[in-house]
């Protein structure tokens, strides 16, 4: 019976290690995606490309493309 529990403990340890490795791989891949800058890459501040009028959803009747505000 002791062997069964040792097998379970090994399986748990392997699963935890696999989960750790998966997280590290995912974070590494995600970091690589966001740090690679291709041809024509331009960095801009969000405020340079859009204007946030409200912090909540608003009715379509209030939508405008007028940049004078």
DSSP file (Angstrom, degrees, kcal/mol; ACC not computed):
  #  RESIDUE AA STRUCTURE BP1 BP2  ACC     N-H-->O    O-->H-N    N-H-->O    O-->H-N    TCO  KAPPA ALPHA  PHI   PSI    X-CA   Y-CA   Z-CA
    1    1 A X     >        0   0    0      0, 0.0     4,-1.5     0, 0.0     3,-0.3   0.000 360.0 360.0 360.0 -31.3    0.0    0.0    0.0
    2    2 A X  H  >  +     0   0    0      1,-0.2     4,-2.1     2,-0.2     5,-0.2   0.863 360.0  57.4 -63.0 -36.3    2.9    2.3    0.7
    3    3 A X  H  > S+     0   0    0      1,-0.2     4,-2.3     2,-0.2    -1,-0.2   0.856 102.1  55.4 -62.7 -35.8    4.0    2.0   -3.0
    4    4 A X  H  > S+     0   0    0     -3,-0.3     4,-2.2     2,-0.2    -1,-0.2   0.934 109.1  45.9 -63.3 -46.6    0.7    3.3   -4.1
    5    5 A X  H  X S+     0   0    0     -4,-1.5     4,-2.6     1,-0.2    -2,-0.2   0.864 111.1  52.6 -66.5 -35.6    1.0    6.4   -2.0
    6    6 A X  H  X S+     0   0    0     -4,-2.1     4,-2.2     2,-0.2    -1,-0.2   0.896 109.6  49.7 -65.0 -39.1    4.6    6.9   -3.2
    7    7 A X  H  X S+     0   0    0     -4,-2.3     4,-2.3     2,-0.2    -2,-0.2   0.895 111.0  49.0 -64.4 -41.2    3.3    6.7   -6.8
    8    8 A X  H  X S+     0   0    0     -4,-2.2     4,-2.5     2,-0.2    -2,-0.2   0.919 110.4  51.0 -64.2 -44.0    0.6    9.2   -6.1
    9    9 A X  H  X S+     0   0    0     -4,-2.6     4,-2.5     1,-0.2    -2,-0.2   0.897 111.0  48.6 -60.9 -41.1    3.1   11.6   -4.5
   10   10 A X  H  X S+     0   0    0     -4,-2.2     4,-2.8     2,-0.2    -1,-0.2   0.906 110.8  50.7 -64.8 -41.5    5.4   11.2   -7.6
   11   11 A X  H  X S+     0   0    0     -4,-2.3     4,-2.4     2,-0.2    -2,-0.2   0.909 111.2  48.0 -63.3 -41.9    2.4   11.9   -9.9
   12   12 A X  H  X S+     0   0    0     -4,-2.5     4,-2.6     2,-0.2    -2,-0.2   0.931 112.5  48.8 -63.5 -45.7    1.5   15.0   -7.9
   13   13 A X  H  X S+     0   0    0     -4,-2.5     4,-2.2     1,-0.2    -2,-0.2   0.912 112.7  48.1 -61.7 -42.9    5.1   16.3   -7.9
   14   14 A X  H  X S+     0   0    0     -4,-2.8     4,-2.6     2,-0.2    -1,-0.2   0.901 111.2  50.5 -64.3 -40.7    5.4   15.7  -11.7
   15   15 A X  H  X S+     0   0    0     -4,-2.4     4,-2.3     2,-0.2    -2,-0.2   0.917 110.8  48.7 -63.4 -43.8    2.1   17.5  -12.3
   16   16 A X  H  X S+     0   0    0     -4,-2.6     4,-2.2     2,-0.2    -2,-0.2   0.895 112.4  48.6 -63.9 -39.6    3.2   20.5  -10.2
   17   17 A X  H  X S+     0   0    0     -4,-2.2     4,-2.8     2,-0.2    -2,-0.2   0.907 110.9  50.6 -66.3 -42.0    6.5   20.6  -12.1
   18   18 A X  H  X S+     0   0    0     -4,-2.6     4,-2.5     2,-0.2    -2,-0.2   0.896 110.0  50.2 -61.8 -40.2    4.7   20.4  -15.4
   19   19 A X  H  X S+     0   0    0     -4,-2.3     4,-2.3     2,-0.2    -2,-0.2   0.916 111.3  48.3 -64.4 -43.4    2.4   23.2  -14.4
   20   20 A X  H  X S+     0   0    0     -4,-2.2     4,-2.3     1,-0.2    -2,-0.2   0.933 113.0  47.9 -61.5 -46.7    5.4   25.4  -13.4
   21   21 A X  H  X S+     0   0    0     -4,-2.8     4,-2.5     1,-0.2    -2,-0.2   0.888 110.5  52.2 -62.3 -39.3    7.1   24.6  -16.7
   22   22 A X  H  X S+     0   0    0     -4,-2.5     4,-2.6     2,-0.2    -1,-0.2   0.913 109.6  48.6 -63.8 -43.5    4.0   25.4  -18.6
   23   23 A X  H  X S+     0   0    0     -4,-2.3     4,-2.7     2,-0.2     5,-0.2   0.928 112.3  48.4 -62.1 -45.3    3.6   28.8  -16.9
   24   24 A X  H  X S+     0   0    0     -4,-2.3     4,-2.2     2,-0.2    -2,-0.2   0.905 113.0  48.0 -62.9 -42.1    7.2   29.7  -17.6
   25   25 A X  H  X S+     0   0    0     -4,-2.5     4,-2.6     2,-0.2    -2,-0.2   0.922 112.7  48.2 -64.1 -45.1    7.0   28.6  -21.2
   26   26 A X  H  X S+     0   0    0     -4,-2.6     4,-2.9     2,-0.2     5,-0.2   0.933 112.9  47.3 -61.5 -47.4    3.7   30.6  -21.7
   27   27 A X  H  X S+     0   0    0     -4,-2.7     4,-2.4     1,-0.2    -1,-0.2   0.883 112.6  50.1 -63.7 -38.3    5.2   33.7  -20.1
   28   28 A X  H  X S+     0   0    0     -4,-2.2     4,-2.2    -5,-0.2    -1,-0.2   0.927 113.0  45.8 -64.3 -45.6    8.4   33.4  -22.2
   29   29 A X  H  X S+     0   0    0     -4,-2.6     4,-2.0     2,-0.2    -2,-0.2   0.918 113.2  49.4 -64.1 -44.6    6.4   33.1  -25.4
   30   30 A X  H  X S+     0   0    0     -4,-2.9     4,-1.9     1,-0.2    -1,-0.2   0.909 110.8  50.1 -62.1 -42.9    4.1   36.0  -24.5
   31   31 A X  H  X S+     0   0    0     -4,-2.4     4,-0.9     1,-0.2    -1,-0.2   0.899 109.0  52.5 -62.2 -41.1    7.0   38.2  -23.6
   32   32 A X  H  X S+     0   0    0     -4,-2.2     4,-1.0     1,-0.2     3,-0.4   0.882 107.5  52.4 -63.3 -38.4    8.7   37.3  -27.0
   33   33 A X  H  < S+     0   0    0     -4,-2.0     3,-0.4     1,-0.2    -1,-0.2   0.921 112.8  43.2 -63.3 -44.4    5.5   38.3  -28.9
   34   34 A X  H  < S+     0   0    0     -4,-1.9    -1,-0.2     1,-0.2    -2,-0.2   0.523 113.5  50.6 -85.6  -4.6    5.3   41.7  -27.3
   35   35 A X  H  < S+     0   0    0     -4,-0.9     2,-0.6    -3,-0.4    -1,-0.2   0.549  86.1  94.6-106.6  -9.6    9.0   42.6  -27.5
   36   36 A X     <  -     0   0    0     -4,-1.0     2,-0.6    -3,-0.4    -4,-0.0  -0.725  58.0-164.9 -84.2 123.3    9.4   41.8  -31.2
   37   37 A X        -     0   0    0     -2,-0.6     3,-0.1     4,-0.1    -3,-0.0  -0.935   7.3-158.8-113.1 117.2    9.0   44.9  -33.3
   38   38 A X    >   -     0   0    0     -2,-0.6     3,-1.8     1,-0.2     2,-0.0  -0.123  40.2 -56.5 -83.7-177.7    8.6   44.3  -37.0
   39   39 A X  T 3  S+     0   0    0      1,-0.3    -1,-0.2     3,-0.0     3,-0.1  -0.354 126.3  17.9 -58.9 135.0    9.1   46.6  -40.0
   40   40 A X  T 3  S+     0   0    0      1,-0.3    -1,-0.3    -3,-0.1     2,-0.1   0.544  84.5 161.8  79.9   7.1    7.1   49.8  -39.7
   41   41 A X    <   -     0   0    0     -3,-1.8     2,-0.4    -4,-0.0    -1,-0.3  -0.410  15.5-173.2 -62.8 130.7    6.6   49.4  -35.9
   42   42 A X        -     0   0    0     -2,-0.1     2,-0.5    -3,-0.1    -1,-0.0  -0.996  14.2-148.3-129.9 129.0    5.6   52.7  -34.4
   43   43 A X        +     0   0    0     -2,-0.4     2,-0.3     0, 0.0    -2,-0.0  -0.843  26.6 165.1 -97.5 131.8    5.2   53.2  -30.6
   44   44 A X        -     0   0    0     -2,-0.5     2,-0.2     5,-0.0    -2,-0.0  -0.972  38.6-108.6-139.8 154.2    2.6   55.8  -29.6
   45   45 A X    >>  -     0   0    0     -2,-0.3     3,-1.5     1,-0.1     4,-0.6  -0.566  32.1-119.8 -77.0 148.6    0.8   56.7  -26.4
   46   46 A X  H >> S+     0   0    0      1,-0.3     4,-1.4    -2,-0.2     3,-1.4   0.880 114.1  59.6 -57.0 -38.9   -2.8   55.7  -26.3
   47   47 A X  H 34 S+     0   0    0      1,-0.3    -1,-0.3     2,-0.2    -2,-0.0   0.715  98.1  60.6 -65.2 -19.5   -3.7   59.4  -25.8
   48   48 A X  H <4 S+     0   0    0     -3,-1.5    -1,-0.3     1,-0.2    -2,-0.2   0.681 113.5  33.9 -79.5 -18.3   -2.1   60.2  -29.2
   49   49 A X  H << S+     0   0    0     -3,-1.4     2,-0.3    -4,-0.6    -2,-0.2   0.540 125.1  15.2-115.7  -9.5   -4.4   57.9  -31.1
   50   50 A X     <  -     0   0    0     -4,-1.4     2,-0.5     2,-0.0    -1,-0.2  -0.985  59.4-131.4-157.3 167.3   -7.7   58.1  -29.3
   51   51 A X        -     0   0    0     -2,-0.3     2,-0.7    -3,-0.1    -4,-0.1  -0.987  16.0-145.6-126.8 122.9   -9.7   60.2  -26.8
   52   52 A X        +     0   0    0     -2,-0.5     3,-0.1     1,-0.2    -2,-0.0  -0.791  21.4 173.7 -89.7 114.5  -11.5   58.5  -23.9
   53   53 A X        +     0   0    0     -2,-0.7     2,-0.3     1,-0.2    -1,-0.2   0.829  64.8  13.3 -88.9 -35.8  -14.7   60.5  -23.3
   54   54 A X        -     0   0    0      2,-0.1    -1,-0.2     4,-0.0     4,-0.1  -0.957  56.6-138.9-140.8 154.6  -16.3   58.3  -20.6
   55   55 A X  S    S+     0   0    0     -2,-0.3     2,-0.3    -3,-0.1    -3,-0.0   0.156  88.5  54.7 -97.4  18.1  -15.2   55.4  -18.4
   56   56 A X  S    S-     0   0    0      0, 0.0     2,-0.1     0, 0.0    -2,-0.1  -0.934  97.8 -80.5-144.5 165.1  -18.6   53.7  -19.1
   57   57 A X        -     0   0    0     -2,-0.3     2,-0.3     1,-0.0    -2,-0.1  -0.421  49.6-167.2 -66.3 141.3  -20.7   52.4  -21.9
   58   58 A X        -     0   0    0     -2,-0.1     2,-0.1    -4,-0.1     5,-0.0  -0.886  26.6 -89.4-130.4 163.1  -22.7   55.2  -23.5
   59   59 A X    >   -     0   0    0     -2,-0.3     3,-2.1     1,-0.1     4,-0.3  -0.388  34.9-118.9 -71.8 147.2  -25.6   55.3  -26.0
   60   60 A X  G >  S+     0   0    0      1,-0.3     3,-1.7     2,-0.2    -1,-0.1   0.767 109.5  70.2 -56.4 -28.7  -24.8   55.5  -29.7
   61   61 A X  G 3  S+     0   0    0      1,-0.3    -1,-0.3     3,-0.0    -2,-0.0   0.721  97.6  52.1 -64.7 -18.8  -26.6   58.8  -30.0
   62   62 A X  G <  S+     0   0    0     -3,-2.1    -1,-0.3     2,-0.0     2,-0.2   0.462  84.8 112.1 -94.5  -2.6  -23.7   60.4  -27.9
   63   63 A X    <   +     0   0    0     -3,-1.7     2,-0.3    -4,-0.3    -3,-0.0  -0.492  40.4 166.3 -73.6 137.7  -21.0   58.9  -30.2
   64   64 A X        -     0   0    0     -2,-0.2    -2,-0.0     2,-0.1    -3,-0.0  -0.993  39.9-154.1-147.3 152.6  -19.0   61.4  -32.3
   65   65 A X        +     0   0    0     -2,-0.3     2,-0.3     2,-0.0    -1,-0.1   0.297  59.6 125.3-103.4   5.7  -15.8   61.5  -34.3
   66   66 A X        -     0   0    0      1,-0.1     3,-0.5     2,-0.0    -2,-0.1  -0.517  44.2-166.3 -67.5 124.1  -15.5   65.2  -33.7
   67   67 A X        +     0   0    0     -2,-0.3    -1,-0.1     1,-0.2    -2,-0.0   0.287  65.6  93.9 -96.4   9.5  -12.1   65.9  -32.2
   68   68 A X              0   0    0      1,-0.2    -1,-0.2     0, 0.0    -2,-0.0   0.677 360.0 360.0 -77.4 -15.9  -12.8   69.5  -31.0
   69   69 A X              0   0    0     -3,-0.5    -1,-0.2     0, 0.0    -2,-0.1   0.484 360.0 360.0 -81.1 360.0  -13.8   68.4  -27.5
